[in-house]
Amino acid sequence: MAAVRVEPLSTREKLCYAVGEFSGTMMYNVMSLYANIFLLEVVKFTPLVATVVVFGGRVWDVLAYPLLIPVFNASKPNKWGKYKTWMITSIMIMIPSNILAWYVPDIGNGGRIAWYLVFHSVFLVLQTAVMMSYRILLMYMTEDPGERDVATTYRMDFVSFFGVFHRLVCHMMSILLATAVHGQIVGAFGTTDSTSCVNSTITNVTTAITNDPETGYLVSAGTISAITILAVSTTVFSVKEYAGSAVPGSDTSRGTLLKDIWEVCTFRPFADLVGVGMLSAFAIVLQQWSAALAVQYAFLLEDQLENLLLFFLGATVVSIPISALLMKRFEKKLVFAGFSLMGISAAVSVMFVPALRLDLAAIVLCLNGAGFSAPLFIPWTMLTDVADDFKIKKGKRRDMLFQTLYQCLNSTSMLFASVSSLVALEIGGYQTGACTQPDSVAFTTRLLVSFIPAGVMFLSLVFLWRYQLTGERLRANKAVLEERRTQQTAESGNTGETAPQPSLEMKSHDLPDKRGPVQLTYFGPYGSFRFKRP
């Protein structure tokens, strides 16, 4: 592994790196959309048992990030590349665990519960490891912070959007490809036996799964695994990882960690942003996890399940770059509020879509997906504004602490959202393995994709209204940071100092940091990575 690289990344390297976005995103999105219906209809768990499996797996998803950081720091660089090794090792274990998570073993109910708890947990932890090592890898591909900024970072007023567009496109394509591949393969194997329920007298009729859905899920898992291997291979064999000169920090003060956490949590903009992020994440995840159930039980369009989910996610994916472009012209709060209100209106209308109306269901789900696209990612861009405002107001940097706390709280919100739909089905009277379901199940699934997420999203707007970092304050902060950047550049030019080096240590700094914004920070759903001077 070479020592240092300062020349710009080539277009080929940037594109090959971007393809790595497929490595964990596809499997994760399939798991998010179809895990509930798989556990209920194929494995035939009761909603409460399925809740135990999903909750148990998601707890490890919440804990994975803080647990993996010290493991990454403790591992030693090698000749081939430390983080490329992590990517390959994690993916080789993640793929079998993902396939086995879709397999139905011929064992007792207790054994199946243990089976899915183990493989769901292993998959989610390793998926986090893959995505963390993938994002950290970029920090060791070049020493030029500008190149890293172009490749990964959303900064204030979204100036880097077109620079990151190639990776954003790959992320969107991975979501659509995962939904299309899984849906079409499972649908081709057949999920119903239409002759078993033809004379049902109950209004909400769902057909029994008797064909070969188990094989369909396994074939889908194998196909997506092959795509994942191809994506990871493209990244690890096409880019070069450099050792860099990461300097292990010696200024960690464990005694002040709780004080730092309290200081960050009581910082008004961060507290409001947490309210916005947690509530919007809960609403979006609850709707995504419940969409398949609503299509099957409320709309009675099981034969169009994969197509409606593709429309739903496709609208979300297409709307993300549109909302990003609007952020270049309008404030983030305004864009967030506008898209949220559109999503709330569409979510409420889902409650009144008649059964068996494919056209209305498709239109409403598309509007719903489009409306909740901006709340999906805008809070992450606002987190950088909060960190910069904290540095200016307090004279300290707490970037990693902001990221870690926000990530854990956001994951916790997603954890509760993912199990809420299953608990609601149990309350609604879902009958495991039954050919038909009572009308209360249809009503419950409608609530899960309409009034409940709409109400939660509306509450997030209350915290958005309280959020203080708007136009004038952001422009003032930007001016201060630009002035510091100019001063730091001049000082670096006079002293001949090298560019800041990457450090993955989670720090608790005792002294104010006056080094300015030359410390580049990436914020995202899978990690925060800093550059500090020795």
MARPAGU-728474 format. One record per residue (C-alpha): x, y, z. Coordinates in steps of 0.1 Angstrom, whole numbers. Example, Ala and Ser with C-alpha at 12.3 -4.5 7.8 and 13.67 -1.06 7.14 Angstrom:
+-------+-------+-------+
!     x !     y !     z !
+-------+-------+-------+
!   123 !   -45 !    78 !
!   137 !   -11 !    71 !
+-------+-------+-------+
end
This chain:
+-------+-------+-------+
!     x !     y !     z !
+-------+-------+-------+
!     0 !     0 !     0 !
!    16 !    33 !   -11 !
!    21 !    61 !    13 !
!     5 !    93 !     0 !
!   -13 !   105 !   -30 !
!   -19 !   142 !   -38 !
!   -28 !   142 !   -75 !
!   -65 !   144 !   -84 !
!   -87 !   113 !   -88 !
!   -94 !   103 !  -123 !
!  -129 !   101 !  -137 !
!  -125 !    63 !  -140 !
!  -116 !    61 !  -103 !
!  -145 !    82 !   -92 !
!  -170 !    62 !  -113 !
!  -156 !    29 !  -101 !
!  -157 !    41 !   -65 !
!  -194 !    52 !   -70 !
!  -204 !    17 !   -82 !
!  -195 !     5 !   -47 !
!  -227 !    22 !   -35 !
!  -245 !   -10 !   -47 !
!  -225 !   -31 !   -22 !
!  -248 !   -29 !     7 !
!  -277 !    -6 !    -3 !
!  -295 !   -32 !   -25 !
!  -297 !   -59 !     1 !
!  -307 !   -34 !    28 !
!  -335 !   -19 !     8 !
!  -350 !   -53 !    -1 !
!  -348 !   -63 !    36 !
!  -366 !   -31 !    46 !
!  -394 !   -35 !    21 !
!  -401 !   -72 !    22 !
!  -390 !   -85 !    56 !
!  -424 !   -81 !    72 !
!  -444 !   -98 !    45 !
!  -418 !  -126 !    42 !
!  -419 !  -134 !    79 !
!  -457 !  -132 !    80 !
!  -467 !  -149 !    47 !
!  -439 !  -173 !    39 !
!  -424 !  -182 !    73 !
!  -459 !  -178 !    89 !
!  -448 !  -162 !   121 !
!  -474 !  -144 !   141 !
!  -470 !  -106 !   141 !
!  -456 !  -107 !   177 !
!  -430 !  -133 !   168 !
!  -421 !  -113 !   137 !
!  -417 !   -83 !   159 !
!  -392 !  -101 !   181 !
!  -371 !  -110 !   150 !
!  -372 !   -76 !   135 !
!  -366 !   -58 !   168 !
!  -337 !   -81 !   177 !
!  -320 !   -75 !   144 !
!  -325 !   -38 !   144 !
!  -311 !   -34 !   178 !
!  -277 !   -46 !   164 !
!  -282 !   -21 !   135 !
!  -284 !     7 !   161 !
!  -253 !    -6 !   180 !
!  -232 !   -15 !   150 !
!  -218 !    20 !   143 !
!  -204 !    28 !   178 !
!  -191 !    -8 !   181 !
!  -173 !    -9 !   148 !
!  -154 !    24 !   151 !
!  -129 !    10 !   178 !
!  -126 !   -22 !   158 !
!  -116 !    -3 !   127 !
!   -92 !    18 !   146 !
!   -76 !   -12 !   162 !
!   -70 !   -31 !   129 !
!   -36 !   -26 !   113 !
!   -30 !   -15 !    77 !
!   -18 !   -41 !    53 !
!    -1 !   -42 !    19 !
!   -33 !   -46 !     0 !
!   -53 !   -19 !    18 !
!   -69 !   -19 !    52 !
!  -104 !    -8 !    42 !
!  -105 !   -27 !    10 !
!   -97 !   -58 !    31 !
!  -126 !   -49 !    54 !
!  -149 !   -45 !    25 !
!  -141 !   -79 !    10 !
!  -141 !   -97 !    43 !
!  -174 !   -82 !    54 !
!  -191 !   -88 !    21 !
!  -180 !  -125 !    20 !
!  -197 !  -130 !    54 !
!  -227 !  -107 !    47 !
!  -238 !  -125 !    15 !
!  -243 !  -159 !    31 !
!  -261 !  -144 !    60 !
!  -284 !  -124 !    37 !
!  -292 !  -156 !    17 !
!  -298 !  -176 !    48 !
!  -321 !  -148 !    62 !
!  -344 !  -156 !    32 !
!  -343 !  -194 !    37 !
!  -371 !  -212 !    55 !
!  -355 !  -241 !    76 !
!  -374 !  -272 !    83 !
!  -372 !  -269 !   121 !
!  -395 !  -260 !   149 !
!  -409 !  -226 !   155 !
!  -384 !  -219 !   183 !
!  -356 !  -229 !   161 !
!  -368 !  -206 !   133 !
!  -370 !  -177 !   156 !
!  -334 !  -182 !   167 !
!  -324 !  -187 !   130 !
!  -338 !  -154 !   118 !
!  -326 !  -135 !   149 !
!  -290 !  -146 !   143 !
!  -289 !  -141 !   105 !
!  -308 !  -108 !   106 !
!  -284 !   -95 !   132 !
!  -253 !  -107 !   115 !
!  -265 !   -93 !    82 !
!  -272 !   -58 !    96 !
!  -239 !   -55 !   115 !
!  -219 !   -66 !    84 !
!  -239 !   -43 !    61 !
!  -229 !   -14 !    83 !
!  -193 !   -26 !    83 !
!  -193 !   -28 !    45 !
!  -208 !     7 !    40 !
!  -185 !    23 !    67 !
!  -153 !     8 !    52 !
!  -166 !    19 !    17 !
!  -169 !    55 !    28 !
!  -137 !    55 !    48 !
!  -119 !    41 !    18 !
!  -123 !    74 !    -1 !
!  -104 !    92 !    26 !
!   -74 !    70 !    18 !
!   -77 !    73 !   -20 !
!   -63 !   108 !   -21 !
!   -48 !   134 !     3 !
!   -66 !   163 !   -15 !
!   -95 !   174 !     7 !
!  -111 !   191 !   -23 !
!  -112 !   158 !   -42 !
!  -129 !   141 !   -12 !
!  -153 !   170 !   -10 !
!  -162 !   166 !   -47 !
!  -167 !   129 !   -43 !
!  -187 !   126 !   -11 !
!  -196 !   157 !     8 !
!  -227 !   179 !    10 !
!  -216 !   213 !    24 !
!  -233 !   245 !    33 !
!  -257 !   257 !     5 !
!  -252 !   223 !   -13 !
!  -224 !   237 !   -36 !
!  -210 !   202 !   -41 !
!  -242 !   186 !   -54 !
!  -231 !   182 !   -90 !
!  -198 !   169 !   -78 !
!  -215 !   141 !   -59 !
!  -241 !   135 !   -85 !
!  -224 !   104 !   -99 !
!  -226 !    87 !   -66 !
!  -261 !    99 !   -59 !
!  -272 !    84 !   -92 !
!  -257 !    51 !   -82 !
!  -274 !    52 !   -48 !
!  -308 !    59 !   -65 !
!  -302 !    32 !   -91 !
!  -293 !     7 !   -64 !
!  -327 !    13 !   -47 !
!  -347 !     9 !   -80 !
!  -327 !   -21 !   -92 !
!  -331 !   -39 !   -58 !
!  -369 !   -33 !   -59 !
!  -372 !   -43 !   -95 !
!  -350 !   -74 !   -94 !
!  -366 !   -88 !   -62 !
!  -401 !   -80 !   -71 !
!  -400 !   -95 !  -105 !
!  -382 !  -127 !   -95 !
!  -405 !  -134 !   -66 !
!  -435 !  -126 !   -87 !
!  -423 !  -149 !  -115 !
!  -421 !  -178 !   -91 !
!  -457 !  -172 !   -80 !
!  -468 !  -162 !   -46 !
!  -505 !  -173 !   -46 !
!  -528 !  -202 !   -53 !
!  -559 !  -184 !   -66 !
!  -581 !  -215 !   -63 !
!  -578 !  -217 !   -26 !
!  -598 !  -185 !   -18 !
!  -621 !  -180 !   -48 !
!  -653 !  -185 !   -28 !
!  -644 !  -165 !     3 !
!  -671 !  -144 !    18 !
!  -649 !  -121 !    38 !
!  -645 !   -87 !    22 !
!  -607 !   -84 !    27 !
!  -595 !  -115 !     8 !
!  -559 !  -125 !     6 !
!  -548 !  -156 !   -11 !
!  -528 !  -183 !     5 !
!  -491 !  -187 !    -5 !
!  -488 !  -222 !   -18 !
!  -467 !  -221 !   -50 !
!  -430 !  -218 !   -44 !
!  -423 !  -184 !   -29 !
!  -394 !  -197 !    -8 !
!  -374 !  -205 !   -40 !
!  -383 !  -171 !   -54 !
!  -369 !  -153 !   -24 !
!  -337 !  -174 !   -25 !
!  -332 !  -169 !   -62 !
!  -337 !  -131 !   -57 !
!  -312 !  -131 !   -28 !
!  -287 !  -150 !   -50 !
!  -291 !  -126 !   -79 !
!  -287 !   -95 !   -57 !
!  -257 !  -111 !   -41 !
!  -241 !  -116 !   -75 !
!  -247 !   -79 !   -84 !
!  -232 !   -70 !   -50 !
!  -200 !   -90 !   -56 !
!  -196 !   -74 !   -90 !
!  -200 !   -39 !   -75 !
!  -175 !   -45 !   -47 !
!  -150 !   -61 !   -71 !
!  -153 !   -30 !   -94 !
!  -144 !    -7 !   -65 !
!  -117 !   -27 !   -47 !
!   -98 !   -37 !   -79 !
!  -101 !    -4 !   -97 !
!   -91 !    21 !   -70 !
!   -59 !    23 !   -50 !
!   -58 !    28 !   -12 !
!   -30 !    48 !     1 !
!   -16 !    46 !    37 !
!   -18 !    83 !    42 !
!    -5 !    96 !    75 !
!   -33 !    92 !    99 !
!   -21 !   103 !   133 !
!   -35 !    86 !   163 !
!   -48 !   112 !   187 !
!   -35 !   116 !   222 !
!   -58 !   143 !   234 !
!   -88 !   122 !   242 !
!  -102 !   131 !   275 !
!  -126 !   104 !   288 !
!  -135 !   124 !   318 !
!  -152 !   151 !   298 !
!  -172 !   128 !   275 !
!  -204 !   130 !   294 !
!  -200 !   168 !   297 !
!  -195 !   170 !   260 !
!  -226 !   149 !   253 !
!  -247 !   171 !   276 !
!  -233 !   203 !   259 !
!  -242 !   189 !   224 !
!  -276 !   176 !   234 !
!  -286 !   209 !   250 !
!  -275 !   229 !   220 !
!  -308 !   244 !   207 !
!  -303 !   239 !   170 !
!  -292 !   202 !   175 !
!  -321 !   195 !   198 !
!  -346 !   208 !   172 !
!  -328 !   190 !   144 !
!  -330 !   157 !   163 !
!  -368 !   162 !   166 !
!  -371 !   169 !   129 !
!  -349 !   139 !   119 !
!  -363 !   113 !   143 !
!  -399 !   121 !   136 !
!  -394 !   123 !    98 !
!  -374 !    91 !    98 !
!  -401 !    73 !   118 !
!  -428 !    84 !    94 !
!  -408 !    74 !    63 !
!  -397 !    40 !    76 !
!  -431 !    31 !    89 !
!  -446 !    39 !    56 !
!  -420 !    19 !    36 !
!  -422 !   -11 !    59 !
!  -460 !   -11 !    57 !
!  -465 !    -3 !    20 !
!  -463 !   -40 !     9 !
!  -489 !   -50 !    36 !
!  -512 !   -22 !    25 !
!  -510 !   -32 !   -11 !
!  -519 !   -67 !    -2 !
!  -546 !   -63 !    25 !
!  -561 !   -28 !    19 !
!  -559 !   -23 !   -19 !
!  -563 !   -61 !   -27 !
!  -537 !   -57 !   -55 !
!  -513 !   -85 !   -45 !
!  -506 !   -94 !   -81 !
!  -494 !   -58 !   -87 !
!  -473 !   -57 !   -55 !
!  -439 !   -54 !   -70 !
!  -450 !   -28 !   -96 !
!  -467 !    -6 !   -70 !
!  -436 !    -7 !   -48 !
!  -414 !     2 !   -78 !
!  -436 !    32 !   -85 !
!  -435 !    42 !   -49 !
!  -397 !    41 !   -45 !
!  -392 !    53 !   -80 !
!  -410 !    85 !   -73 !
!  -389 !    90 !   -42 !
!  -357 !    84 !   -61 !
!  -366 !   108 !   -89 !
!  -377 !   135 !   -65 !
!  -344 !   136 !   -45 !
!  -323 !   154 !   -72 !
!  -353 !   178 !   -78 !
!  -354 !   187 !   -41 !
!  -316 !   190 !   -41 !
!  -318 !   215 !   -70 !
!  -345 !   235 !   -52 !
!  -321 !   237 !   -22 !
!  -297 !   257 !   -44 !
!  -324 !   284 !   -48 !
!  -345 !   282 !   -16 !
!  -338 !   276 !    21 !
!  -336 !   240 !    33 !
!  -364 !   246 !    58 !
!  -387 !   258 !    30 !
!  -379 !   229 !     7 !
!  -383 !   204 !    36 !
!  -417 !   219 !    46 !
!  -430 !   221 !    10 !
!  -422 !   184 !     2 !
!  -435 !   173 !    37 !
!  -468 !   190 !    32 !
!  -472 !   173 !    -2 !
!  -463 !   140 !    13 !
!  -488 !   145 !    42 !
!  -516 !   153 !    18 !
!  -509 !   123 !    -3 !
!  -506 !   101 !    28 !
!  -540 !   112 !    41 !
!  -555 !   105 !     7 !
!  -543 !    68 !     8 !
!  -569 !    62 !    35 !
!  -597 !    68 !     9 !
!  -584 !    49 !   -21 !
!  -609 !    22 !   -30 !
!  -598 !   -14 !   -31 !
!  -589 !   -29 !   -65 !
!  -583 !     6 !   -80 !
!  -548 !     2 !   -95 !
!  -547 !    36 !  -112 !
!  -556 !    56 !   -80 !
!  -533 !    35 !   -59 !
!  -503 !    41 !   -82 !
!  -510 !    78 !   -84 !
!  -513 !    83 !   -46 !
!  -483 !    62 !   -38 !
!  -462 !    81 !   -63 !
!  -472 !   114 !   -48 !
!  -465 !   100 !   -14 !
!  -431 !    88 !   -23 !
!  -422 !   121 !   -40 !
!  -434 !   141 !   -10 !
!  -413 !   122 !    15 !
!  -382 !   123 !    -6 !
!  -368 !   156 !     8 !
!  -373 !   147 !    44 !
!  -353 !   116 !    37 !
!  -319 !   134 !    32 !
!  -323 !   171 !    40 !
!  -318 !   166 !    78 !
!  -284 !   151 !    71 !
!  -273 !   183 !    52 !
!  -287 !   204 !    81 !
!  -264 !   185 !   105 !
!  -233 !   201 !    90 !
!  -249 !   236 !    95 !
!  -255 !   227 !   132 !
!  -219 !   216 !   137 !
!  -205 !   247 !   121 !
!  -228 !   269 !   142 !
!  -217 !   251 !   173 !
!  -180 !   257 !   164 !
!  -186 !   294 !   159 !
!  -207 !   299 !   190 !
!  -187 !   277 !   214 !
!  -153 !   278 !   199 !
!  -150 !   240 !   199 !
!  -154 !   212 !   174 !
!  -177 !   183 !   182 !
!  -182 !   170 !   147 !
!  -179 !   133 !   155 !
!  -200 !   136 !   186 !
!  -228 !   153 !   167 !
!  -227 !   126 !   140 !
!  -226 !    97 !   165 !
!  -255 !   110 !   186 !
!  -276 !   119 !   156 !
!  -269 !    85 !   140 !
!  -278 !    65 !   171 !
!  -310 !    85 !   177 !
!  -320 !    83 !   141 !
!  -314 !    45 !   140 !
!  -334 !    42 !   172 !
!  -363 !    60 !   156 !
!  -361 !    36 !   126 !
!  -360 !     7 !   149 !
!  -393 !    16 !   166 !
!  -409 !    24 !   132 !
!  -399 !   -10 !   118 !
!  -417 !   -30 !   145 !
!  -447 !    -7 !   148 !
!  -464 !   -21 !   117 !
!  -461 !   -57 !   131 !
!  -475 !   -47 !   165 !
!  -503 !   -29 !   148 !
!  -512 !   -60 !   128 !
!  -514 !   -80 !   160 !
!  -537 !   -55 !   175 !
!  -557 !   -54 !   142 !
!  -564 !   -92 !   144 !
!  -541 !  -106 !   118 !
!  -546 !  -144 !   115 !
!  -514 !  -162 !   107 !
!  -517 !  -186 !    77 !
!  -553 !  -178 !    71 !
!  -567 !  -176 !    36 !
!  -587 !  -145 !    45 !
!  -582 !  -116 !    68 !
!  -608 !   -96 !    87 !
!  -616 !   -61 !    76 !
!  -598 !   -47 !   107 !
!  -565 !   -58 !    91 !
!  -572 !   -37 !    60 !
!  -581 !    -7 !    81 !
!  -550 !   -11 !   102 !
!  -527 !   -13 !    71 !
!  -543 !    19 !    57 !
!  -536 !    37 !    90 !
!  -500 !    26 !    89 !
!  -494 !    43 !    55 !
!  -518 !    72 !    59 !
!  -529 !    90 !    91 !
!  -501 !    77 !   114 !
!  -471 !    87 !    92 !
!  -489 !   119 !    82 !
!  -494 !   129 !   118 !
!  -458 !   121 !   128 !
!  -445 !   141 !    98 !
!  -467 !   170 !   108 !
!  -451 !   169 !   143 !
!  -417 !   171 !   127 !
!  -427 !   204 !   111 !
!  -432 !   218 !   146 !
!  -396 !   212 !   154 !
!  -387 !   225 !   120 !
!  -405 !   258 !   128 !
!  -384 !   260 !   160 !
!  -351 !   253 !   142 !
!  -331 !   285 !   143 !
!  -305 !   281 !   115 !
!  -322 !   300 !    87 !
!  -311 !   323 !    59 !
!  -295 !   353 !    76 !
!  -278 !   332 !   103 !
!  -264 !   307 !    78 !
!  -251 !   334 !    56 !
!  -233 !   350 !    86 !
!  -219 !   316 !    96 !
!  -207 !   311 !    60 !
!  -189 !   344 !    60 !
!  -171 !   336 !    92 !
!  -160 !   302 !    79 !
!  -149 !   316 !    46 !
!  -128 !   342 !    64 !
!  -112 !   315 !    85 !
!  -106 !   294 !    55 !
!   -88 !   322 !    37 !
!   -66 !   329 !    68 !
!   -58 !   292 !    72 !
!   -49 !   289 !    35 !
!   -26 !   319 !    37 !
!    -9 !   305 !    69 !
!    -5 !   271 !    52 !
!    10 !   287 !    22 !
!    36 !   306 !    43 !
!    46 !   277 !    64 !
!    45 !   250 !    38 !
!    24 !   227 !    60 !
!     8 !   197 !    44 !
!   -29 !   191 !    40 !
!   -48 !   178 !    71 !
!   -47 !   141 !    75 !
!   -75 !   117 !    83 !
!   -83 !   105 !   117 !
!  -111 !    81 !   128 !
!  -107 !    87 !   165 !
!  -137 !    99 !   183 !
!  -124 !   129 !   202 !
!  -134 !   150 !   232 !
!  -114 !   182 !   228 !
!  -108 !   203 !   259 !
!   -95 !   234 !   243 !
!  -113 !   256 !   217 !
!  -104 !   247 !   181 !
!   -95 !   278 !   161 !
!   -82 !   260 !   130 !
!  -112 !   269 !   109 !
!  -132 !   248 !    84 !
!  -101 !   232 !    68 !
!  -111 !   202 !    88 !
!  -134 !   186 !    63 !
!  -162 !   165 !    78 !
!  -184 !   140 !    59 !
!  -218 !   135 !    75 !
!  -240 !   107 !    64 !
!  -261 !    77 !    75 !
!  -230 !    55 !    78 !
!  -204 !    76 !    95 !
!  -186 !   109 !   100 !
!  -149 !   112 !    91 !
!  -126 !   141 !   101 !
!   -93 !   155 !    91 !
!   -71 !   170 !   117 !
!   -36 !   184 !   119 !
!    -9 !   165 !   139 !
+-------+-------+-------+
end
